[in-house]
């Protein structure tokens, strides 16, 4: 690197608050809006399920769980191009590559929109086979069809909102990301009450309310990215897809993508396992699937904090890693990890003490429904404090430009541990339905241990880079 280039990079570090402001203050600035945005996003599905549970009942709750893999696919695409584009943008700025950086934002924005349209077409063309593949019982299928046939039209808006929020956050406007999500969730909640309870539209009413909320959120994202992006001027050529930029964005965002894809695969296998072993038990096939849907979505609230903390630390970690300020990278990760574990521990206590009360919020049910649901809550989420480190650490690896490690970490819980346990444990635990339930905490414990080991190893390597930097500067 020439003396002139070094001076330019140093000026960039001095001018950019990501490299100079106290890390704790930056974490509050970026993580709090990110957490709120994630919580609001989680409310989309939870609010639908609350109203559907009251108006339709257990089969309606089960239907939203059957449809959930498609929502997960939307999130996976949003994270791949959103986090990938944001990380590439901040890494480029940290290295002083101001001319290259805006292409990552523009290309990411274009791919978010295109991928949403493609997913809508696939969902509409293959709706019934997909829902059956996702594990839908026959009595639940009509409700799931009614719901997804409408919500599929909102996939481009959902992906654009989710991914665009990361691009806006990379521009130093986390508050705008929060506003986008709040507008959508607030309108969704109000319209759910009107359409589902007021007009009596049931599943269709919840679906229409969801799409309208997603459209409103995405409209704000489009307005900001196209007309109000402040840290760099975005022009038409920045939005034209180029394989070089898309490939780099996708490679960086693959860790987050695979994490969600792994979750989707697990959801599908879990639904089918609950359907099979539930039909062999006193609970039947619908009750376990309905309880799983509620538990997964309530657990999303906990992971909204963890993911929000990870995403809030992403710009700080990316910029300072690119600027070789490794002490600030470590501090950002440490703050995110500690906060995530504390919040998850409080949630663990709530899940152990009040499972029936939480289930009751989603409608009435039989005694068998509450009996299974309470056990599911207490067992399945037993190790939630330790597994809450995984999204923070996976995002950390993505932020510092090491997507392969992020991908490996993303696969540990879902693919390497949970899926095999879903197959094996029901064969040894009677009744088999509880073997499915115990697979969750066992996978959480093992993946949590792997997460801690990988994080410690990375920080050890970072200290060596720090030592090499000191030698170079001398």
C-alpha positions as CSV (number, residue, x, y, z in Angstrom):
1,X,0.0,0.0,0.0
2,X,1.4,3.4,-1.0
3,X,1.9,6.2,1.5
4,X,-0.9,8.2,-0.2
5,X,-3.3,5.3,0.0
6,X,-2.5,4.8,3.7
7,X,-3.2,8.5,4.3
8,X,-6.6,8.2,2.6
9,X,-7.5,5.2,4.7
10,X,-6.5,6.9,7.9
11,X,-8.6,10.0,6.9
12,X,-11.5,7.7,6.3
13,X,-11.1,6.1,9.7
14,X,-10.9,9.6,11.3
15,X,-14.0,10.9,9.5
16,X,-16.2,7.8,10.0
17,X,-17.8,7.5,13.5
18,X,-17.7,3.7,13.1
19,X,-13.9,4.0,13.7
20,X,-13.8,6.6,16.4
21,X,-16.9,6.8,18.6
22,X,-17.1,4.6,21.7
23,X,-18.1,1.1,20.8
24,X,-20.8,1.0,23.5
25,X,-22.4,4.2,22.2
26,X,-22.3,2.8,18.6
27,X,-23.9,-0.5,19.8
28,X,-26.7,1.4,21.4
29,X,-27.2,3.4,18.2
30,X,-27.2,0.5,15.8
31,X,-28.3,-2.5,17.9
32,X,-31.4,-1.0,19.6
33,X,-33.1,0.0,16.3
34,X,-32.1,-3.3,14.9
35,X,-33.6,-5.2,17.7
36,X,-36.8,-3.3,17.5
37,X,-36.9,-3.9,13.8
38,X,-36.4,-7.6,14.3
39,X,-39.0,-7.8,17.0
40,X,-41.5,-5.9,14.9
41,X,-40.7,-8.3,12.0
42,X,-41.3,-11.3,14.3
43,X,-44.7,-9.8,15.2
44,X,-45.9,-10.2,11.6
45,X,-46.3,-14.0,12.1
46,X,-47.1,-13.9,15.8
47,X,-49.9,-11.3,15.3
48,X,-51.4,-13.4,12.5
49,X,-51.3,-16.5,14.7
50,X,-52.9,-14.7,17.7
51,X,-55.9,-13.6,15.6
52,X,-56.1,-16.9,13.7
53,X,-56.0,-18.9,16.9
54,X,-58.9,-16.9,18.3
55,X,-61.0,-17.0,15.1
56,X,-60.1,-20.3,13.6
57,X,-58.6,-22.5,16.3
58,X,-56.0,-25.2,16.5
59,X,-56.2,-26.1,12.7
60,X,-55.6,-22.4,11.8
61,X,-52.6,-22.3,14.2
62,X,-51.2,-25.5,12.5
63,X,-51.8,-24.0,9.1
64,X,-49.6,-21.0,9.8
65,X,-46.8,-23.3,11.0
66,X,-47.1,-25.3,7.7
67,X,-46.8,-22.1,5.8
68,X,-43.8,-20.9,7.8
69,X,-41.0,-22.5,5.7
70,X,-41.9,-20.1,2.9
71,X,-41.5,-17.1,5.2
72,X,-38.2,-18.5,6.2
73,X,-37.1,-18.7,2.6
74,X,-38.0,-15.0,2.2
75,X,-35.9,-14.2,5.3
76,X,-33.0,-16.3,3.9
77,X,-32.9,-14.3,0.6
78,X,-33.3,-11.0,2.5
79,X,-30.4,-11.8,4.7
80,X,-28.1,-13.1,1.9
81,X,-28.4,-10.0,-0.2
82,X,-29.1,-7.6,2.7
83,X,-26.3,-8.6,5.2
84,X,-24.0,-9.5,2.3
85,X,-24.5,-6.1,0.6
86,X,-24.2,-4.2,3.9
87,X,-21.0,-6.1,4.9
88,X,-19.4,-5.6,1.5
89,X,-20.3,-1.9,1.6
90,X,-18.9,-1.3,5.1
91,X,-15.8,-3.4,4.4
92,X,-15.1,-1.4,1.3
93,X,-15.5,1.9,3.1
94,X,-13.2,0.7,5.8
95,X,-10.6,0.0,3.2
96,X,-11.1,3.4,1.6
97,X,-12.7,1.9,-1.6
98,X,-15.4,4.7,-2.0
99,X,-15.9,4.2,-5.8
100,X,-16.5,0.4,-5.4
101,X,-18.8,0.5,-2.4
102,X,-22.1,1.8,-3.9
103,X,-22.2,-1.0,-6.4
104,X,-22.7,-3.4,-3.6
105,X,-25.8,-1.5,-2.4
106,X,-27.4,-1.1,-5.8
107,X,-26.8,-4.7,-6.9
108,X,-28.1,-6.0,-3.6
109,X,-31.2,-4.0,-3.8
110,X,-31.9,-5.3,-7.4
111,X,-31.4,-8.9,-6.3
112,X,-33.7,-8.5,-3.3
113,X,-36.6,-7.5,-5.7
114,X,-35.9,-10.1,-8.3
115,X,-35.6,-13.0,-5.9
116,X,-38.9,-12.0,-4.3
117,X,-40.7,-12.1,-7.7
118,X,-39.2,-15.5,-8.5
119,X,-40.3,-17.0,-5.2
120,X,-43.8,-15.7,-5.6
121,X,-44.1,-17.4,-9.0
122,X,-42.8,-20.7,-7.6
123,X,-45.1,-20.6,-4.6
124,X,-48.2,-19.9,-6.7
125,X,-47.4,-22.6,-9.3
126,X,-46.6,-25.3,-6.9
127,X,-48.7,-24.3,-3.8
128,X,-50.4,-27.6,-2.9
129,X,-47.4,-29.9,-3.5
130,X,-45.2,-27.6,-1.4
131,X,-47.6,-27.5,1.5
132,X,-48.0,-31.3,1.5
133,X,-44.2,-31.5,1.4
134,X,-44.0,-29.2,4.4
135,X,-46.0,-31.7,6.4
136,X,-49.6,-30.5,6.2
137,X,-52.3,-32.9,7.5
138,X,-55.4,-33.2,5.3
139,X,-57.6,-31.3,7.7
140,X,-55.1,-28.4,7.8
141,X,-54.3,-28.2,4.1
142,X,-57.3,-26.0,3.1
143,X,-56.4,-23.4,5.7
144,X,-52.8,-23.3,4.6
145,X,-53.8,-23.0,0.9
146,X,-56.1,-20.1,1.6
147,X,-53.4,-18.3,3.7
148,X,-50.3,-18.8,1.4
149,X,-52.2,-18.2,-1.9
150,X,-52.5,-14.6,-0.7
151,X,-49.4,-14.1,1.3
152,X,-47.2,-15.2,-1.6
153,X,-47.9,-11.9,-3.4
154,X,-46.2,-10.2,-0.5
155,X,-42.9,-12.1,-0.8
156,X,-41.2,-9.4,-2.9
157,X,-42.2,-6.8,-0.3
158,X,-41.1,-8.9,2.6
159,X,-37.7,-9.7,1.1
160,X,-37.2,-6.0,0.1
161,X,-38.1,-4.8,3.6
162,X,-35.9,-7.4,5.4
163,X,-32.9,-7.0,3.2
164,X,-33.3,-3.3,2.5
165,X,-33.2,-2.7,6.2
166,X,-29.6,-3.9,6.3
167,X,-28.6,-1.6,3.5
168,X,-30.2,1.4,5.2
169,X,-28.4,0.4,8.5
170,X,-25.1,0.3,6.6
171,X,-25.8,3.9,5.5
172,X,-25.8,4.9,9.2
173,X,-29.6,5.1,9.5
174,X,-30.7,2.3,11.8
175,X,-33.7,4.4,13.0
176,X,-35.1,4.4,9.5
177,X,-34.9,0.6,9.4
178,X,-36.9,0.5,12.6
179,X,-39.5,2.9,11.2
180,X,-40.0,0.7,8.1
181,X,-40.8,-2.3,10.2
182,X,-42.9,-0.5,12.7
183,X,-45.1,0.9,10.0
184,X,-45.7,-2.5,8.5
185,X,-46.3,-4.3,11.8
186,X,-48.6,-1.6,13.1
187,X,-50.7,-1.6,10.0
188,X,-50.7,-5.4,10.0
189,X,-52.0,-5.6,13.6
190,X,-54.8,-3.0,13.0
191,X,-55.9,-4.7,9.8
192,X,-55.8,-8.1,11.4
193,X,-58.3,-7.0,14.0
194,X,-60.5,-5.4,11.3
195,X,-60.3,-8.2,8.7
196,X,-60.2,-11.3,10.9
197,X,-62.4,-10.3,13.9
198,X,-64.4,-7.4,12.4
199,X,-65.2,-8.7,9.0
200,X,-64.8,-12.4,9.9
201,X,-62.5,-13.2,6.9
202,X,-60.5,-15.8,8.9
203,X,-57.3,-17.0,7.3
204,X,-57.7,-14.8,4.2
205,X,-58.1,-11.7,6.4
206,X,-54.9,-12.3,8.2
207,X,-53.1,-12.9,4.8
208,X,-54.4,-9.7,3.3
209,X,-53.4,-7.7,6.3
210,X,-49.9,-9.1,6.2
211,X,-49.4,-8.3,2.5
212,X,-50.6,-4.7,3.0
213,X,-48.3,-4.2,5.9
214,X,-45.3,-5.6,3.9
215,X,-46.2,-3.3,1.0
216,X,-46.1,-0.2,3.1
217,X,-42.8,-1.2,4.7
218,X,-41.1,-1.9,1.4
219,X,-42.4,1.4,0.0
220,X,-40.3,3.3,2.6
221,X,-37.3,1.1,1.8
222,X,-37.5,1.9,-1.9
223,X,-37.9,5.6,-1.2
224,X,-34.8,5.7,1.1
225,X,-32.5,3.6,-1.0
226,X,-33.3,5.2,-4.3
227,X,-33.7,8.8,-3.3
228,X,-32.2,9.4,0.2
229,X,-29.1,7.3,0.6
230,X,-26.7,9.7,2.3
231,X,-23.2,8.3,2.6
232,X,-22.7,7.8,-1.1
233,X,-24.6,8.9,-4.3
234,X,-26.4,6.0,-5.9
235,X,-26.8,6.2,-9.6
236,X,-28.6,4.0,-12.2
237,X,-25.5,2.1,-13.0
238,X,-25.1,1.0,-9.4
239,X,-28.4,-0.9,-9.7
240,X,-27.5,-2.8,-12.9
241,X,-26.7,-6.4,-11.9
242,X,-23.1,-7.4,-12.4
243,X,-22.0,-10.9,-11.7
244,X,-18.8,-9.8,-10.0
245,X,-20.6,-7.7,-7.4
246,X,-23.5,-10.1,-6.9
247,X,-21.1,-13.0,-6.4
248,X,-19.2,-11.1,-3.7
249,X,-22.4,-10.1,-2.0
250,X,-23.8,-13.6,-2.1
251,X,-20.6,-15.2,-0.8
252,X,-20.5,-12.9,2.2
253,X,-24.2,-13.3,2.9
254,X,-24.2,-17.1,2.4
255,X,-23.7,-17.8,6.2
256,X,-26.9,-16.0,7.0
257,X,-28.7,-17.6,4.0
258,X,-27.7,-21.1,5.0
259,X,-28.6,-20.5,8.5
260,X,-32.2,-19.7,7.5
261,X,-32.2,-22.5,4.8
262,X,-31.1,-24.9,7.5
263,X,-33.9,-23.7,9.7
264,X,-36.4,-24.2,6.8
265,X,-35.2,-27.8,6.3
266,X,-35.5,-28.5,10.0
267,X,-39.0,-26.9,10.0
268,X,-40.1,-29.2,7.2
269,X,-38.6,-32.4,8.8
270,X,-39.9,-31.3,12.2
271,X,-43.5,-30.8,10.9
272,X,-43.4,-34.2,9.2
273,X,-42.0,-35.9,12.3
274,X,-44.6,-34.3,14.5
275,X,-47.3,-35.3,12.0
276,X,-46.1,-38.9,12.0
277,X,-45.4,-39.5,15.7
278,X,-48.3,-37.3,16.7
279,X,-50.7,-39.5,14.8
280,X,-49.3,-42.5,16.8
281,X,-49.9,-40.8,20.1
282,X,-52.9,-39.6,22.1
283,X,-52.4,-36.0,20.8
284,X,-53.1,-36.6,17.1
285,X,-51.2,-34.9,14.3
286,X,-52.7,-31.4,14.5
287,X,-51.9,-30.6,18.2
288,X,-48.1,-31.1,18.0
289,X,-47.9,-29.1,14.8
290,X,-50.0,-26.3,16.2
291,X,-47.9,-26.2,19.5
292,X,-44.7,-26.3,17.5
293,X,-45.8,-23.3,15.5
294,X,-46.6,-21.2,18.6
295,X,-43.3,-22.2,20.3
296,X,-41.1,-21.5,17.3
297,X,-42.7,-18.1,16.8
298,X,-42.5,-17.2,20.5
299,X,-38.8,-18.3,20.4
300,X,-38.4,-15.9,17.5
301,X,-38.8,-13.1,20.0
302,X,-35.7,-14.3,21.8
303,X,-33.8,-14.7,18.6
304,X,-34.9,-11.3,17.5
305,X,-32.8,-9.9,20.3
306,X,-29.9,-12.1,19.4
307,X,-30.1,-11.5,15.7
308,X,-30.7,-7.7,16.2
309,X,-27.6,-7.5,18.4
310,X,-25.6,-9.3,15.8
311,X,-26.9,-7.1,13.0
312,X,-26.3,-4.0,15.2
313,X,-22.7,-4.9,15.7
314,X,-22.2,-5.7,11.9
315,X,-21.3,-2.2,10.7
316,X,-19.0,-1.7,13.6
317,X,-17.2,-5.1,13.2
318,X,-17.0,-4.8,9.4
319,X,-15.6,-1.2,9.3
320,X,-13.1,-1.7,12.1
321,X,-11.9,-5.1,10.8
322,X,-11.3,-3.5,7.4
323,X,-9.5,-0.7,9.2
324,X,-7.5,-3.2,11.3
325,X,-8.8,-1.8,14.6
326,X,-9.2,-5.3,16.1
327,X,-9.8,-4.2,19.7
328,X,-13.0,-2.4,18.6
329,X,-14.1,-5.5,16.7
330,X,-13.7,-7.7,19.9
331,X,-15.5,-5.2,22.1
332,X,-18.5,-5.0,19.7
333,X,-18.8,-8.8,19.6
334,X,-18.4,-9.1,23.4
335,X,-21.1,-6.6,24.1
336,X,-23.5,-8.3,21.7
337,X,-22.8,-11.7,23.1
338,X,-23.3,-10.7,26.8
339,X,-26.5,-8.9,26.1
340,X,-27.8,-11.9,24.1
341,X,-27.2,-14.4,26.8
342,X,-28.7,-12.2,29.5
343,X,-31.9,-11.7,27.5
344,X,-32.1,-15.4,26.6
345,X,-31.7,-16.3,30.3
346,X,-34.7,-14.1,31.3
347,X,-36.7,-15.7,28.5
348,X,-35.7,-19.2,29.7
349,X,-37.2,-18.4,33.1
350,X,-40.5,-17.1,31.5
351,X,-40.8,-20.2,29.3
352,X,-40.3,-22.6,32.3
353,X,-42.7,-20.8,34.6
354,X,-45.5,-19.6,32.3
355,X,-45.9,-22.0,29.3
356,X,-49.7,-22.5,29.7
357,X,-50.3,-18.7,30.0
358,X,-48.4,-18.2,26.7
359,X,-50.3,-20.9,24.9
360,X,-53.6,-19.5,26.1
361,X,-52.9,-16.2,24.3
362,X,-53.2,-18.1,21.0
363,X,-56.7,-19.5,21.7
364,X,-58.4,-22.3,23.6
365,X,-57.7,-26.0,23.3
366,X,-58.2,-29.4,24.8
367,X,-56.4,-30.6,27.9
368,X,-54.3,-32.7,25.7
369,X,-53.3,-29.6,23.7
370,X,-52.1,-27.8,26.8
371,X,-50.5,-30.8,28.4
372,X,-48.3,-31.4,25.3
373,X,-47.7,-27.7,24.8
374,X,-46.4,-27.1,28.3
375,X,-44.0,-30.0,28.1
376,X,-42.9,-28.9,24.6
377,X,-42.1,-25.3,25.9
378,X,-40.1,-26.5,28.9
379,X,-38.1,-29.2,27.2
380,X,-37.5,-27.8,23.7
381,X,-36.3,-24.4,24.8
382,X,-34.2,-25.6,27.8
383,X,-30.8,-24.5,26.4
384,X,-32.0,-21.3,24.7
385,X,-29.4,-19.1,26.7
386,X,-26.4,-20.9,25.2
387,X,-27.8,-21.3,21.7
388,X,-28.5,-17.5,21.6
389,X,-24.8,-17.0,20.9
390,X,-25.0,-18.7,17.5
391,X,-26.7,-15.9,15.5
392,X,-24.4,-13.3,17.1
393,X,-21.3,-15.3,16.2
394,X,-22.4,-16.3,12.8
395,X,-23.1,-12.6,11.9
396,X,-19.7,-11.8,13.4
397,X,-17.9,-14.1,10.9
398,X,-19.9,-12.6,8.0
399,X,-19.1,-9.1,9.2
400,X,-15.3,-9.7,9.1
401,X,-15.4,-11.2,5.6
402,X,-15.2,-14.9,6.6
403,X,-18.4,-16.4,5.3
404,X,-17.2,-20.0,5.2
405,X,-16.8,-20.0,9.0
406,X,-20.2,-18.4,9.3
407,X,-21.7,-21.1,7.1
408,X,-20.1,-23.9,9.1
409,X,-21.5,-22.4,12.3
410,X,-24.9,-21.9,10.8
411,X,-25.1,-25.6,9.8
412,X,-24.0,-27.0,13.2
413,X,-27.3,-26.7,15.1
414,X,-29.8,-27.3,12.3
415,X,-28.1,-29.8,10.0
416,X,-25.3,-31.5,11.8
417,X,-27.1,-32.0,15.1
418,X,-30.8,-31.4,15.1
419,X,-31.7,-33.3,11.9
420,X,-29.9,-36.6,12.9
421,X,-31.4,-36.3,16.4
422,X,-34.9,-35.9,15.0
423,X,-34.5,-39.2,13.2
424,X,-32.7,-41.1,16.0
425,X,-34.2,-40.0,19.3
426,X,-37.8,-41.0,18.6
427,X,-36.6,-44.5,18.0
428,X,-35.3,-44.8,21.6
429,X,-37.7,-42.5,23.6
430,X,-41.3,-43.6,24.1
431,X,-43.6,-42.3,23.0
432,X,-41.8,-41.2,19.9
433,X,-43.3,-37.7,19.9
434,X,-41.2,-36.8,23.0
435,X,-38.1,-38.0,21.1
436,X,-38.8,-35.2,18.7
437,X,-39.1,-32.8,21.5
438,X,-35.8,-33.7,23.2
439,X,-33.9,-33.4,19.9
440,X,-34.2,-29.6,20.3
441,X,-32.3,-29.0,23.6
442,X,-29.7,-31.7,22.7
443,X,-28.9,-29.9,19.5
444,X,-28.8,-26.5,21.2
445,X,-26.3,-27.7,23.8
446,X,-23.9,-29.2,21.2
447,X,-24.1,-26.3,18.8
448,X,-23.6,-23.8,21.7
449,X,-20.3,-25.5,22.6
450,X,-19.1,-25.4,19.0
451,X,-20.0,-21.7,18.8
452,X,-17.9,-20.8,21.9
453,X,-14.9,-22.8,20.6
454,X,-15.0,-21.2,17.1
455,X,-15.3,-17.7,18.6
456,X,-12.4,-18.2,21.0
457,X,-10.3,-19.5,18.1
458,X,-11.1,-16.5,15.9
459,X,-10.1,-14.1,18.6
460,X,-6.8,-15.9,19.1
461,X,-6.1,-15.4,15.4
462,X,-7.1,-11.8,15.6
463,X,-4.6,-11.1,18.4
464,X,-1.9,-12.4,16.0
465,X,-3.0,-10.0,13.4
466,X,-2.9,-7.2,15.9
467,X,0.7,-8.2,16.8
468,X,1.6,-8.2,13.2
469,X,0.1,-4.7,12.7
470,X,2.2,-3.4,15.6
471,X,5.4,-4.8,14.1
472,X,4.4,-3.3,10.7
473,X,3.8,0.1,12.1
474,X,7.2,0.1,13.9
